[in-house]
Amino acid sequence: MLAGCFGGDDDDGNGNGNGNGNGNGDGNGNGDDPLVRDEFVTTHLGSQEDVQFNPHNTTLAPEWDLTHAVFTQTVTESRTHGTFYPVGLSDWEIEPEQMTVEILDGLTWHNGDQVTAEDFVRRLRIGWYAPWSSGFSVMPENYIEDPEDIYVEDDRTAVVEFDRVYNPIIIQNDLLSGTFSHHEEHFGEYDERLEDATSDDEINDVLEDLGSFNLRDPEPYASGPFEFSDIGTQGVFMEKYDDYPMAEIQQNLEDNYDEIDLSDYPDELNFDSQFHQLFGDRQSLSQAGRTGDLDGGDGFEITSESDLQEFPDFADFNPIVSGWTDSFVFNWVDGEHADMWRDARVRKAFAHILNFEGISNQYHGEYGYIDRMFSGTSPPMRDPYLSEEFLDGLQTYEQDEARAEELLEDAGLQKDDGQWYKPDGEAFEVDWAAPSTVQWQIDGMEYAASNLTQFGIESNVNVIEGTTFFGQTIPQLDYELSRGFIGFENVVNGWDLTWKRYDGENQEEEPFSYYLQEPYGEPGLEVPPIGEPDSSDTIEVDPVELVDELEQTVDDERITEISETLSWTFNQTVPKLPGSAGVYGWYMTERWNYPNDYGEDPLAGLMPFTYSLPQIGAISAKRESEFDY
């Protein structure tokens, strides 16, 4: 069921990012119709010294443009369609209490060794001890009682036994997805030492060693479509790995997924190399794109169609919804105005005061997505669990100052000489906390603060040094209003972020839903029955209990029922304010063939887009006869 050294300072070899030409030279294999480019030039924000490939390094985490070039993905995710597709795996099955995976027969390491089930197991076993440094979004030990429950059945088959029943959706995201990056040569020693450790001190010693070494050795121990070749001050040069099993990967996809058609692409990459040009900042990166030097990548300063017009005519931009919605959170627990934030009428009034269109533009430009339905979701979470009919029944919160005034007055607030006052006579003045390191969050909060001030609620943004903000301000709840999250890339993790996460130190013991209605500090909310907002009847909902149940639910009907209940409860209580669902923008150029039917073709929604295309061969260089100069 498919459901050398990394180093060196040769500044001459790859100095301009074009290696041995731009496709107009000899040897392109088609005589009078050469390739427009025989090297794909992409981006890397960082310096030569930052480049290393140990996924467990605690100070220099490798970036995905490099890891996806040299390491094969187990599966690749279409963020827009909520589907995982096989790459280095030929097959997998997720049952309620275990997962079985089959390794693709033709997959090899760059030294010719076969990639085996042991290589898959090694990554998970090490990740059980060190999840924070190996690409896991959560700790594998959350699902697996003992590393011994991750084991090899045969050379091509690996098995993972869970400690209880789990929803397959989170298993796909948290355990199935990853890369083949743990060859025995580099990581076998750490796997064995962790297995042999008899105390926490011994384990910590291993993890310290694991997290401190840089992987910059000669590179026969990767598995992806490109081999590391050289690095200089200008960039990282990769050469095509000739034995990458592209044809087998493509055949597997087309045989098992009706929506996948790769017939327009060759069964091996038709270009020779990939160059990762180094940039110190986004401004210089974007300027290189404007001059036409780059073929694709991320990190570009493109937030509108007018920005894109500054790039060459052959430039293209693919804005993929990243997964989460950036939101505003109240300090319901112990803020100065916690008495206000615990009143749904005040929260709803704020929803009517703020101009979310303007906030979204500050956050994500023209490409941001606004949840006008106040559904508590991000776009990837909805299909197939929230129908259009259900979503149409949710209450919208348009900008409406008259309605906001009604709600505040009903909550006991009064307006005098243009200023709003709380029931106890205190001026209702609201400060926001923003991190100095995230300018777009500052901009969005300042815009929201101006909306409040114009309405008569004086509001300012306190910009706090980034380390202090994330290390103290947020976890210690030292704010009135700040940034938060709603939703994520799937229905399970998404509802967790919506209803459980506010990043406070005690968020597990003090879920914020306990502070939305009296009696405060206890579970349970009362809301009208679903679809009956004006009913005098109520239903009782415990969002935390439902999110926990969702993690273990395997029945689609129950997943839909829980999703509708959580969405309706969010809509009726407005616990957070949805600012904007951000997009992750991917730059490409029409010198290449690639999936560009955005929103329709699931391959056009792969994440990370540009760097996933070579994994399945969904990219090819155009020939001169195909490209309109």
N, C-alpha and C positions, 0 to 999 in steps of 0.2 A: 504494500500500500504506500503510494507516494503521498501522501496527504498533500682575500688579500687582505686584505685588511679593509674594514669600512673606514676609510680615511684617505690620506694622501692629499697633496695640494697641487695637482697638475692643473694649472689654470688655462692651459691651452687646449686640452682635448675637447671640452664641451663648453667653451666660454660663452658662446652666444645662444646656447640652448638648441642649436640646430644640428649638432653632431656632424654627420658626414653629408649634409646637404638638406635641401628642402623638397626633395622628390623630383627635381629636374635633372638629376645626374644619371649615371648609367646604372644598369643592373636592376631595373624595376620590373623586369620580367614580362613586359608587354610591348617591346619594340618602340613603335612610333607613338604610343599612347601611355606615357609614363604617369606615375602617381603624382598628384599635386603635392603631397608630403609623404615621406617614408619614415618620418619620426613624429610622434605625438608629443607636443610640448605642453606640459601642464604646470601646476603651481605648487609651491611649498612655502608656507610662511614660517621662516626660521633660518638659522645659520648652519654652516657646514658642521659646526661642533654639536649641533642639536640632533644630528641624524644618528640614530641607532635603532636596532630591531628587537631588543629584548622587551617583550610585552609586560614583563614584571618590574622593569626599572621604575623605581619610585620617584625619581627626579626628572627623568627624560622619557616620558611616555611617547612611543612611536605614533606618528600621525597616520590617518587612514589612507592618504594618497600613497604612502610608501608601503604600508602593510598589505594593502589590496593589490599592489603590483607584484610583490614577491611571495605572498602567502595565499593559497587557495582558500576561498570561503567554503565552509561546509554547506551552507545554503545562502541564498540571497533573498532579500525581502523587497517586495513591491509595497512601499509605504502607502501608495494611493489605493491599492486594491486589497491590502491586508492579507497578502498571500506570500508564503515562503516557497522558493523554487530550489531544487537541488543543484549543487555545483560539484563539490568534491565528494558528496554522498550520492550513491545511486538510488537509495531508497531509505525510508525510515518508517517506523510505526510507533506511535505514542499510545499506550494503553493506560488505563487508570492508575496503575501502580508501577509501570516500568516503561522505558524507552529502548527500542532496538534500532541500531543504525547499520547500514551496509556501506562500505567504502567502495568508491568507484574503482573498477579493475585497473584502468590505465593510468591512474594518478601516481606520479613519482616525485621524489625529491630531486633537486637539481643535480645531485651526484649520481642519479640513476637508481637509488634505492626505492623500493616499492613503499608507498604510503600505506600503512596498515592500521588495523583497528587499535593496536597498541598506541599509535600516535594520537588517535582521537581520545583514548582513555587517559593518556598522560596529561593532556591539557586540563581535562576535568579534574583529575586527582590533585594536581598542583593547585588548580583554582579553588578546590575545596578548602585549602589552607590559606590561599592568597587571592581572594576574588577581586580585591580592590586594584589589582595590578595586572589583570589578565583579560580585560574586556568583558567581564560579566557585569550585568546590570544589577544583579543581586547575588548574594552568597549562595553557591551551590549547596552548602551545608543546610540552607533553609529547606531543601527538598530531599537531601540524601543524608541518612543517619551516619554513615561511615564510608570513608574512601574505598573500603573493600567492596562496597555495593556498586562500584564502577569497575567493570571487568570486561575482559576479552572472551568471547565465545569461540571464535576461530579467527583466522588471519584477516578476514574481511568483515567480521561482525563484532560489534561492541554492544554491551547491555548496561543500562543504568537503572537501578532499582530505587524507587522513591520510598520515603518513610511513611507515606499515606497517599490517598488519592488526590490528584491534582488536575485542574483544568488544563487540557492540552495546549490551550492558547499561551499560557505563561511558560510552559515547558519549551515550546517552540522558540519563544523569545529569549528565555533565560538560560537554557541548557543546550538546545539543538544548534542554535546559530553560533558561529565563531569562525575560526580559521585553523588550517593545518599549519601550525607554527612551532610545534614542540618536537623537533627531531631529537632522538636519543643522544646524539653527539653533544648537544648543548644542554639538554634538560633531563637526561636520564639520571645523572648524578643527584640532582635535587629531588627527583621523584623517589629515588631509593633512600636518600637521607631522611626525607619526611616520613616514609613508611617505617624506617627503623627507629625514629625518634621515640624516646620513652618519657619525655617530660616537656612541659611548655617551654622551658628554657632552651632545650635542644631544638624544638620547632622554631622558636624565634631566631636562633642562630642561623638556621637554614634560610629562613625568610629574609634575614638581613643580607646574607650573601646573594640570594636570588635577586633581591631588589637593588643591588649595588653594581652589578656588572653590566657593561655596555657590550652589545652584540655587534662587533665590527670586524669579525674574522673574515677570512675568505668565505665566499657565500655559496657553498654547495648544499646548504641545509635549509633552503626554502623550497616552496612547492608551486608557486604561482605562475602566471603567464609570462612574467618577466624575470630575468636574472639580474641581480646587482652587478654592475660593471665597474663603475668608477664614481668618485665624488671629488669635486673641486669647489672653489669658492663661489662659482656661479650656479652649481646645481648637482643633482644626482642623475647619473646616466644608467639606464636599464636597457638590456638587450632581450629580444624575444627569446623565450625558452622553446626550442624547436620540438621538444617531446611533450609539451603540454597537451592533454587529451581533449582538445577543443571539439573535435568531431564527435567523440563519445558523449561529452557533456550536452552538446546540441541535440544529438539523437535522443538522449534520455529525456530532455525537456519536451521535444516535439512528440515523442511517443506517448507521453503521459499527461500532457496539458493541452487541451484543444485550443486554448486561447493563445498559445505560443507558436509563432511562425518565424523561423530564422533562415528561411530559404533565400533571402536577399543577401545573406552574408556568407563569405567563404568559410570553409571548415578549419582554417587556421588564419591567424592574423596576417594581413597582407602588407604590413609595414614592419620595419626592422627593429625599431627601438622606441623608447619613451624617455623623455628628459623632464626632470622635475626642477624647474628653475626656482632658485631661492630668492625670497623677497623678505625685506625687513619689516614692511608694513603694507597695509591694504592699498594705500595711495599709489605706491610704486607698482604694485601688482596690477591694479586697474589700469594704470597708464600703459603698461606693457600690452594689455589687452586692446587698448584703444589704437595702438600702432599696428595691431594685427600679428604680433609676434607669438601669441598664445593660441593653442587649439582648444583648450577646455580645462575646467577645474572649478574650484570654489574660492571664496574669499574676495570676490569682486564687489566693488561699491556700486551696485545696481539695485535701486529701490523703486524704479519707475520706468515706463516705456521711454520717457524722454532721456533718462540716463542711458538706456540701451542705444539710443540714436547717436550717442557720442562714439560708439564703437563701429567697426567696419560693417558694410552692408551684409557681409556674410556671417555676422555674429548672431547668436541665438541664445536664449535664456530660458531655463526650465525651473520655475519656482515650485518646489515640492513642499507641501505642508509638512512641517517637521514632526508633528505628532502632538505636542502639548500646546495649550493656550496659556499665554502669559496673563496672569490675573493680578488683581489687587486683593490683599487680605487685610482684615480688621484684626486688631488685638482684642478678641472677644474674652480672653482669659483674665488678664489683669491690666489692661490698658487704662489710661486716665479716663477715657470715655467708654469703658467697657459696658457701662449701663446703657449707653446708646447703641453700641455695636450688637448687643444682645437682643435688641428690638428689631424685628423684621421690618417694621414700618420705616425705620431709619435707613436700614440697608436698601430697601426698595426705593426710598427717596433718592439715595445717592445714585442708584441705577438710572433714575429719570433725570438727574442733574447732569451727569457726565456725557460728553460728546464722544462716543466710542469711535466714531469715524475719524475724528481728529487724533484721538489717542493711538489708534491703529496706524495712522499715517506716520506718527512720531516713532512708533515702535518698528514697523516693518515696511513703511512706504506703501506703494499702491498694491503690493502683493499680499498684505496681511488679510486675515479672514476674521470677521466679526461674528460671534455667536449671538445674533439678535434674538434667538429663541430662548436664551438663558437655559440651555439644556444640560449644562454641566459636563459637556463632552467636547472633544476635539474631533475634527472630521473623520479621521481613520477609525474611530470607535463605533460609528453609527451603523454602518452596513455590516451584517444584515439584522442587527438587533433592535434598531429604532426605525420604525417605518415612517414614511412621509406623513401618513395619516396621523400617527402619534405626535410627531413633531409639530404639525400644523395646529394641534390642540393646546400647545404650550402658550403661556402668557408672554407677550413681548414687552420690553421695557424701553420704549422709545424716549428720546429726550423730550421731556414734558415738564416744564417748571411749575405749571399750575398743579399738576398731579403731585409733584414732589412737595409743594407747599401743603396740600391737603394731608399727605401722609405725615409730615413733620408735626403739623398742628394736632393731628389725631394722636400722635405720640407724646403730646404735652409740650412741645417746643413753641416758642413765640418769636415773632420777628418785630424788632423795634428799631426804627431809624435805619433800616437797611441791614441790620445785623441780627442773626439768629441767636436765641438764648435757650439753654436747657431748662427743664422744668424747675430746677433749683435756682434759677436766675443766673447761672454761670454762662459767660459767653461761650458759644460753641465754636471753638477754634481748633483746627485740625492740622497736625503736621504729618508729613510723609518722611520715610527713611529710604534713601537710595544709595547704592554703592558707587563710589567714585570711579570704579573700574568699568562700569557698564553705562556708557553715555546714553544709549537709546532708552534705558530705563529711567535715567534722570530726565530726559526729554519728555517721555510719556507721563511721568508723575508731575512734572511742572505744568504740562498742559492740563492734566486733571485738576491740579491745585488751582489753576486759573479759572476753571469752570466753577469750582466751589466758591472761590472768592467773589466772582461776579454774581453768584447767587445769594451771597450774604453770609457765607461760612468762611471766615478768614482761614487761609490755608497756605502753608509754606512747605518747601522740600528741604530737608536736612541731608546734605551730601556727606556720607561717612566713608572714610578710607576703607578700601575694599576688604583687606584682611580683617579689620575690625568688624565691618558689616557682616561678613559671612561667618566669622568666628565667634562674635559676641552679640551684635545687635539682633540678628534673626533668632539664633537659638535661645537667647535670654529674653526674648519678647520685649526688647527695649524700643518699642515703636507704637504708633497708633495705627497707621496705615503703611503698608509696604508691598513688596512684590511677592507673588506666589504662583501656583500652577493649577491648571484645570486640565484634566484629560491627558492621554498619552497615545502611543501608537497602537494599542490594542485595548479591548474592553476591560480586561482584568487590571493591568497596570494603570490604565486610565482612570478607572473609578477609585483606585487606591490614591492617586495623586489628587483627585477632586475632593474626596471625602475624608482622607486620613492625614494627608501630608500638609503641614505648615512649617516644618523644619524647626519647631521648638524642641528644646532639650527633653521635655516630658510629653511629647506628642502621643506616645504609646499609652501613657497613663492618663493623659488629659486630652482625648480627642476633641477637636473644636466643636463637633456636633453636640457635645454635652452642654455647650454654653449658648446654644441658639434659642432655647426655650426653657422656661421654668419647669421643674426644679433644676437649677443649674448644677452642673457637675455630675449629672446622672444621664444614662443613655435614654434614647427614645425621643422622637419628634411626632407631633400630631399635625397632619395636613389633610386637606379635603380629599375625598376619593379621587382616584386618577380620572381626569377628564371632566371633573365637576368642581371647578374653582369656587363657585358661589354656594356650594352646598354647606348646610349647617352640620352635616355629619363629618366625622374625621376617621382617618386610619392612623395607626401608630406604626412608625418606621424607625428602625435603628440602623442608620447607614453603616456603622462600623461592623455590625453583625452581618449585614448583607454583603459587604465587600469581602469579609472573611469567608463567607459561604461561597462567593463567586470563585474564589481561588481553588475550590475543591469541586465545583460543579461541572459535570460532563454532559448534562442534558441541555440541548439548545433552547428548548421551550422555557426552561427555568432561567437560563442566562438572559433570555429576552424579558422575562417577567421581572427579574432583578434589575436589569438595565432601565426598564420603563419606570420602575418604582423609584430608583435613585435619581433618574432624570427629573421626574415629576416633583420629587421632594426638593431637589435643588431649585427648580423653577419657582416653587411656592415659597421657599424660605430665603433665597438669594444669599447663601453663606459667603460667597466670594463674588467679585465683580470681574467678568471676563473682558480683559483688555483687548487682546488680539491673538489669534493663532498665527504664529510666525511661519515663515517659509524658509527652507534652506535652498538658496539659489545656486543653480549649476549653469555655468557658462560653457557653451559649445560653439563650434563654427561649422559652416556648411561645406567646408573642405572635406568633411567626413560624412559617411553614412552611419546613422544611429537611430534608435527609436525616438521619434519626435511627435507622435500623435498624443500629445499631453492630455491626461485625464481619461483617455480611452485605452491605450495600449498599456498593459501592466508593466511592460519592460521600460516604458517611459517614466515609471514611478519608482524605479529601483533606488534604494538608499544604501550607501552613497552612490549617486547616479554615475558620474563620469568614471569613477574608479571601479564600478561593478561591471561595466560594459565589456572590458577585455576578459573578464572571468568566464563569460559565456559566449564570447565571440560576437556580441551584438554591436560591433563597430568595425568599419573598414575605411581605408583611405580612398577617396575618389580619384578617378583618373582625369587627365586633362579634358577629355571629351565630355565628362560628366559635370564639370564645374563651370559655372557661369561667372566669369571674372567681371 
